[in-house]
Amino acid sequence: MNPAPPGGRRKAAVLFDVDGTLVDSVYFHTVAWWQAFRQAGYDVPMASIHRSVGMGGDRILARLLPADRDAGDDSTIMASHAAVFSTFWPSLEPLDGARELLERCHGGGLAVALASSARERDLEVLRSAIGADSFIDAATSSADAKESKPAPDILVAALDALGVRASDAVYVGDAVWDIYAAGKLDIPAIGLTCGGTSAAELRDAGAAEIYETPRALLENLPDSAIGRLAARVHRS
């Protein structure tokens, strides 16, 4: 990829999901939801929970719990999930190549945004785990969107923060909900399998390309949708 253009606002961007895409946290979320459900008296299989991680908490509850439940308890369940997940904060680690991938995208002249549905405090901790703040131009949390993934609100918020059009962006995520959200804006989506979702599932959801880890994407960056976007920017 070409070096960054001198000065000025960047014309194009790469948006990244965080949980399961840049930080190895999906299974911590799975366990945290499982414990929160158990505390509320619901027995939900972990496999079902894992398949739902990547949605906002409100959508996870609507998808996995009975429709006739007392929704007044939902806030307590979400608070329990947050409390359990916070116990895993010291164990959070970036996925292989995550920091270097952000650095390479930023150095190649693209704006970099974290388009995450995480709570604000969780996002702070996740960003700290990645250790790449100097390469991040914007970041969104659940507070920045009315609807969570698979609605595209989080991506729209990230694009607005950067001043970049959807037609000048690529999104990287690990869950089908990420791919669906990008598809609603016609943003090419790159799927990573490091969050535990298979390549077949990501492809069926509409992923344009699939890699195993951030490192694998980094090693193929010039030939990827990100590399093509960067080349297009430098030609313009």
N, C-alpha and C positions, 0 to 999 in steps of 0.2 A: 504493500500500500504506500501511496505517496505521503510525504510529510505534510503536516498541517499548514494551511494557508496563513500568511502573516496577518494577525489582527482581525477584527470584525466578527460579526455573528456567524456562526457556522450554519451552513445552508441545509444540512442533512443530519440525520441522527440515527443512532442505534438505541433502542429501548430494551431494557433487560428486566425480566422477572428476577426475583431474588431467591426466595425459598425454593430449594431444589435445583435452581439454575446456577447460582453463584455461590450459595452456601448449602452445606450438606445437612439440611434441617427437616426434610419432609417426614422422616420417620419419627422425629421428636414431636412434630405436630400430630402425627397419627396417634402416638401414645398419649399425648396430652388430651386430645379429644376423647379417646377411649376412656381415660380416667374421669374426665368431666361428665361423660354420659353415664358411667357407672355410678358416680356420686349422685346423679339425678334419678337413678333407677332405671336407666335404659341399657340394654345389652345390645351393642352394635358391633358387628365383626370388624376387626381391624382392616381387613381387605377392603371393605366397603368405605371405611373412613379414608384409607389411603387414596382410593380412586376419586375422592371428593376434595382432597387437599389441593389448594390453588384457587378454589372459590372463596368468597368472603364468608365469614362465620355465619351470617344470617342465612345464606344459601345452603351451607352445610347442614344446618339444623332443619331447614325446610325439606331438604333432600333425604335425610337419614332418619328423622324422627316422625312419629305418627302425626297425621294432619289434625287429628282431634285432640292433641295434647294441650295442656295449659300453657299458652305462649307467654304467659306472664313469668314463667321460669326461664325463658330463653336467655335473658340478660345474666342470670346467675350461672347458667351453663357456660356462657361465653367468658365470664369472669373466671370461672374455674379453669377453663382451658388456658387462659392467659397466665394464671397463677402457676399451673403445672409447667407450661412451656418455659416460664421464666427460670425454673430450676435447672433447665438445660442450657441456659445462656453460657455458662463457663465452658461448655463442651462444644460450642459452635465453631466450626472450621470452614474456611472457604474450600470450594471444590477445586481440584487441580487445574491450574491455569486461569482461575477467575480474575485475579488482580492483573495479570499480564494481558489478558484479553481486553479488559477495560483500558489499560494503558495503550495498547496497540490501536484500538479504535479511536481513542482520543488523539493520539499522535498522528493518526492518518487523516485528521481533518474533520472527523465526525463528532457531533455533540453526543454525549453519553447521558442517558437518564435511567434511573431505576424506576420502573413502573410496577410498583408493588401494592398489594392489598393489605400488607401487614399493618398492625397498629403502629402508631408513631414511635412509641418506646421500643417495640420490637425492631422496627426499622433502624433505629439508632444503633442497637446492639448488632444487628446484621451488618450494617455498614462498617462498624468497628472491626468485625470479624474479617471482612474483606480487606480492609486497610488500603483503600484506593480512592479516598475522597478527593485527592488532587486531580483525578481523572473523571470525576462525576460532575456534570453540569446542572443536574436537577434530579429530584427524587420525589415520588409521590407515596402517600400512605392511604389507609382506608379513610382518613379524614378528608381527602381531596376528591372523593367521588360519591355520588348519590347511590349508584348501583355498583356492585362488585362483579368481578369476572364470573361468567363469561360475557357480561355486558362490557362494552369498550370504554366506559367512563374513565378508568384509571389511565388508559393509554391516551385518551383525549387530554386529560389533565397534564400528562407529561409533555405532550406535544405543545400544548399551550404555554407551558413553563419555558420551553425552549424556543418558541416562536418558529416551529418547523411544521410543514404540512405533512399529512399522512402519506402523500405520494412520494415524500422524500425521506421515508423512514423504513427501518427493518426492525422486527421484534424478535427477541430470543427468549424462549420459555421452555419449561419442562413438562407442563400438564396440558391436557387437551383443552382445558378452560382458557389457557393462554392463547392457544392456536385459534380457538373460536373467537375470542375477543379481537385478535388481530384481523381475522377474516371479515369481521363486521365493518372494518375501516379499509379493507383491501390493502392491508399492510402485509408484505411478505413475512412469513414467520419461519424461524429456524427452531427446530425442536431438539432438545437435549434429553437423552435417556437417563441421565444421572439422577433424576428425581424418582425413578422407578417405574415410569410409564414406557411401554415398549415402543419400538420404532414403528411397528405396524399401526398401533393406536394413534400415534402422532401423525403418521402419514394419512390415515383415514380422516383425521380431524382437519387436514388441509395444510400440514407443514410442507414448506417448499423444499427444505433440506433437513437432514437429521444427522446429528453427531452424538458421540457417547458422552463427552465431557467438554467443558470450556477449553481445555488443552487441545482436544481434537479439532475443535472449531478454529482455534488459534493457528494450528498447524496448516489448516486449509483456508485461511482467511482470504488470500488474494483471489481464489477461485469461488468464493462463497458469495451469497447475496450481499453481504457487507462489503466485500472487496469490490463488487461491481458497482455498488452505490458510491463508494469512495472514488472510484475511477470516473464515474459520471460527474461527480461534483468537481473534480479537478479539470475535467474537460470543459466545463461551463464557464 
